[in-house]
């Protein structure tokens, strides 16, 4: 399951779905580009600052013809190789990466709230986000860092 799969599900129940992922001293924000965007339907990657002060890292485009994802990096914004690798990992395995952050930091990448229940901490996100994003919840099986 890649990032477009979960955004397609979330877009049915949320007006502005977004995924936030803490990395180092930055908060990566993944948002679905709207119809007025220069590339509608793409997923835009920024930091959590408000426009026009935010950093635009790039976007992901779903290439239907080749059945793969295409990264378009912002050449004017320096993106260190480590950050690119983190972004690629989130794009290809958003559930695993967000689950890992939820478990490590008690933080939900989908709604940006603290996780408090044993079940939510076990999967890395809460039941409401699971329902809205079409994710499994209440499973006691854990995702290990080595499996990512």
Secondary structure, 3 states (H helix, E strand, C coil): CCHHHHHHHHCCCCCCCEEEEEECCEEEEEEECCCCCCCCCCEEEECCCCCCCCCEEEEEEEECCCCEEEEEECCCCCCCHHHHHHHHHHHHCHHHHHHHHHHHHCECCCCCCECCCHHHHHHCCCHHHHHHHCCCCCCCCCCCHHHC
